[in-house]
Amino acid sequence: MTTQQLTNQIKKKQSFLCIGLDVDLNKIPKYLLKVEDPIFAFNKAIIDATHHLCVAYKPNTAFYEAYGLKGWKALEKTINYLNENHPEIYTIADAKRGDIGNTSTMYAKAFFEDLGFDSVTVAPYMGKDSVEPFLAFEDKHTILLALTSNQGAFDFQTKSVDGIELYKQVLETSKTWKSSENLMYVVGATKAEYLANIRKIVPDSFLLVPGVGAQGGNLQDVCKYGMNDSIGLLINSSRGIIYASHEEDFALAAAKKAKELQSQMEAELKHHSK
């Protein structure tokens, strides 16, 4: 999917909501544990209830890898279900990969070719030759970890190197890489005050923003500092939506929470277009 197609979906749905599909078998409704594939059953119910309210889904692969082969099968079934039934929806493999070149090529093939995701999250620590193999895939996006929402982000990302904060150097350097037009960036919602600086460096790129909701990020602040002429934002909510209820009404409860966020986003989009 191209960024223009993604922008078109945002405008059509009046939403830039991304829903994180981070399935923990200890948190899903107990009755689902009796079915053959509880992970996929949970995801399918969430997707069926919320697909009209969001433009993207983001399974965090750790929540599937933790359950071994059956977890990976559930991830495969989930992405296939999305691609077959809702091809207009943008898909993100939240895998946070990043390794030497030939290994990165294999990671990219796994997520882009075998599973058919539109994008994958990648760690930039190993630099250019670990990221460019992902960027080589046409109409696929590499979402680089730029400034994350966790407390440990301050250990390295905001430290100054030669007078420039490291996350700014990551952004600047990444623009020089081959096929850098295929880059997006992760910027935590809890770091909203940094967004203005980030937009100076990557004014046109899409930003994936986790941390709204359960982690305390503020949607209005993110939009104020992060939105650009083509919207340029994907706001992710995971736990706040998918675990809105632990009972049999979980999908309806998820849709209600998603609708609340979508309505706020619609208001932000109207304000931005004035």
C-alpha positions in Angstrom: 0.0 0.0 0.0 1.3 3.5 -0.9 1.2 6.4 1.5 -1.3 8.1 -0.8 -3.7 5.2 -0.5 -3.3 5.3 3.3 -4.0 9.0 3.3 -7.1 8.4 1.2 -8.3 5.9 3.7 -7.7 8.3 6.6 -9.8 10.9 4.9 -12.5 8.5 3.9 -12.9 7.0 7.4 -12.1 10.2 9.2 -9.8 8.2 11.3 -6.1 7.6 11.7 -6.5 4.9 14.3 -4.3 1.8 14.4 -5.4 -1.0 16.7 -2.7 -3.2 18.2 -3.6 -6.9 18.2 -1.4 -7.9 21.2 -3.2 -11.1 22.3 -2.5 -12.4 25.8 -4.3 -15.7 26.5 -4.5 -14.7 30.2 -6.5 -11.6 29.3 -9.0 -12.8 26.7 -12.5 -14.0 27.7 -12.2 -17.5 29.2 -14.8 -19.0 27.0 -12.6 -18.5 23.9 -10.0 -20.8 25.4 -12.3 -23.7 24.6 -12.2 -23.1 20.8 -9.5 -24.6 18.5 -7.6 -21.3 17.8 -8.5 -18.8 20.6 -5.9 -16.2 19.4 -7.4 -16.0 15.9 -11.0 -16.2 17.2 -10.2 -13.2 19.5 -8.6 -11.2 16.6 -11.4 -12.0 14.1 -14.0 -10.8 16.6 -12.1 -7.6 17.2 -11.5 -7.0 13.5 -15.2 -7.7 12.6 -16.3 -5.1 15.2 -13.8 -2.4 14.6 -12.6 -2.5 10.9 -14.8 0.5 9.9 -13.3 2.7 12.7 -9.6 2.2 12.0 -7.2 2.3 9.1 -4.5 0.0 10.4 -3.9 -3.1 12.6 -0.6 -3.8 14.3 0.0 -7.3 15.7 3.0 -7.3 18.0 4.8 -10.5 16.9 6.1 -11.3 20.5 2.5 -12.1 21.5 2.4 -14.8 18.8 5.9 -16.1 19.0 5.4 -16.7 22.8 2.9 -19.5 21.9 5.2 -21.3 19.5 3.9 -22.8 16.2 0.2 -22.3 17.2 0.9 -18.6 17.8 2.6 -18.1 14.5 -0.2 -20.0 12.7 -2.7 -17.6 14.4 -0.7 -14.6 13.2 -0.7 -16.0 9.7 -4.5 -16.6 9.8 -5.0 -13.1 11.1 -3.0 -11.3 8.4 -4.6 -13.5 5.7 -8.1 -12.7 7.1 -7.3 -9.0 6.9 -5.8 -9.1 3.4 -8.7 -11.1 2.0 -11.6 -9.3 3.7 -10.2 -5.8 4.3 -7.4 -5.1 1.7 -7.9 -1.4 2.2 -6.6 -1.6 5.8 -2.9 -1.0 6.4 -1.1 -3.8 8.3 2.0 -3.4 10.5 4.1 -6.3 11.8 5.4 -4.9 15.0 8.5 -7.1 15.1 11.3 -4.6 15.9 13.8 -6.4 13.7 17.3 -5.2 12.8 20.3 -7.3 12.0 23.2 -7.6 9.4 22.2 -7.2 5.8 21.5 -10.8 4.6 19.6 -11.6 7.8 17.5 -8.4 7.4 16.7 -9.5 3.8 15.3 -12.7 5.2 13.3 -10.9 7.9 11.9 -8.6 5.2 10.9 -11.6 3.1 9.2 -13.3 6.1 7.0 -10.3 6.8 6.5 -8.8 3.3 6.4 -11.8 1.0 5.4 -14.8 3.2 3.0 -13.1 5.5 2.0 -10.2 3.3 2.3 -7.3 5.7 2.4 -3.7 4.4 5.1 -2.7 6.9 7.4 -3.8 9.7 9.0 -2.0 12.6 12.8 -2.0 12.6 15.4 -1.0 15.1 18.1 1.4 13.6 20.9 0.6 16.0 23.0 -1.4 13.5 22.6 1.3 10.9 22.2 1.6 7.1 23.1 -1.9 5.9 20.6 -3.5 8.4 17.7 -1.3 7.3 18.2 -0.9 3.5 17.2 -4.5 2.8 13.7 -3.7 4.2 13.5 -0.5 2.2 14.2 -2.4 -1.1 10.7 -3.8 -1.2 8.4 -1.8 -3.4 5.1 -0.4 -1.9 6.2 -1.7 1.5 7.2 0.5 4.5 9.9 0.2 7.1 8.9 1.9 10.4 12.0 2.9 12.1 12.2 3.2 15.9 13.0 6.9 16.4 11.8 8.0 19.8 10.0 5.4 21.8 7.4 5.8 24.6 9.2 3.7 27.3 11.1 5.0 30.2 14.4 3.5 28.9 14.2 5.7 25.8 16.2 8.3 27.9 19.1 5.8 28.3 20.2 6.4 24.7 17.7 8.1 22.4 17.8 11.6 24.0 21.5 11.6 24.8 23.6 14.2 23.0 26.4 13.0 20.6 28.5 15.8 19.3 25.9 18.3 20.5 23.0 16.6 18.7 20.4 14.3 20.4 20.8 10.7 19.1 17.2 10.4 17.9 17.7 13.5 15.7 20.8 11.9 14.3 18.9 8.7 13.5 16.2 10.8 11.7 18.7 12.9 9.7 20.9 9.9 8.8 18.0 7.7 7.8 17.0 10.3 5.1 20.3 9.5 3.3 19.6 5.8 2.9 18.6 4.2 -0.4 14.7 4.2 -0.8 14.3 6.3 2.3 10.9 7.4 0.9 9.7 4.1 2.2 10.5 5.0 5.8 8.0 5.8 8.5 9.0 6.4 12.2 7.8 5.4 15.6 7.4 8.3 18.0 5.9 7.7 21.4 2.8 9.7 22.3 4.3 10.3 25.8 7.0 12.3 24.0 4.6 14.7 22.3 6.7 17.7 23.2 9.4 16.4 20.9 7.2 16.1 17.9 7.7 19.7 16.7 11.5 19.0 16.5 10.9 15.7 14.7 8.6 17.3 12.2 11.4 19.8 11.3 13.6 16.9 10.2 10.9 14.6 8.6 8.1 17.0 7.7 6.4 14.6 5.1 6.9 11.2 6.7 4.2 9.2 8.4 4.6 8.7 12.2 3.4 5.7 14.1 2.5 6.9 17.5 1.9 4.4 20.3 1.2 5.3 23.9 -2.2 7.0 23.6 -4.6 5.6 26.2 -3.1 3.1 28.6 0.4 4.7 28.5 -1.0 8.2 29.1 -0.3 10.0 25.8 -2.5 12.9 24.8 -4.2 12.7 21.4 -4.7 16.5 21.1 -1.0 17.2 21.8 0.1 14.6 19.3 -2.1 16.1 16.6 -1.0 19.7 17.4 2.7 19.0 16.9 2.7 15.9 14.7 0.0 16.4 12.0 1.1 17.5 8.5 -0.6 18.4 5.3 -1.3 14.7 4.4 -2.2 14.0 8.1 0.9 11.9 8.5 -0.1 10.1 11.7 -1.1 6.7 12.8 -2.2 6.6 16.4 -2.0 3.2 18.0 -4.1 1.9 20.9 -3.8 -1.7 22.0 -4.8 -2.6 25.5 -7.2 0.3 25.8 -9.3 -1.1 23.0 -8.9 -4.9 22.8 -9.2 -5.4 26.6 -12.0 -3.0 27.2 -14.0 -6.0 28.5 -13.0 -9.5 29.5 -16.5 -10.8 29.1 -18.4 -12.1 26.1 -19.2 -8.6 25.1 -15.5 -7.9 24.5 -15.8 -7.1 20.8 -18.7 -4.6 21.3 -16.7 -3.0 24.1 -13.7 -2.7 21.8 -15.8 -1.1 19.1 -17.1 1.4 21.7 -13.6 2.4 22.7 -12.5 2.5 19.1 -15.5 4.7 18.2 -14.5 7.1 21.0 -11.0 7.6 19.6 -12.3 7.8 16.0 -14.7 10.5 17.0 -11.9 12.5 18.7 -9.8 12.0 15.5 -12.6 13.2 13.3 -12.8 16.4 15.4 -9.0 16.8 15.0 -9.2 16.3 11.3 -11.9 19.0 10.9 -10.0 21.4 13.1 -6.8 20.7 11.0 -8.6 21.3 7.7 -9.8 24.8 8.7 
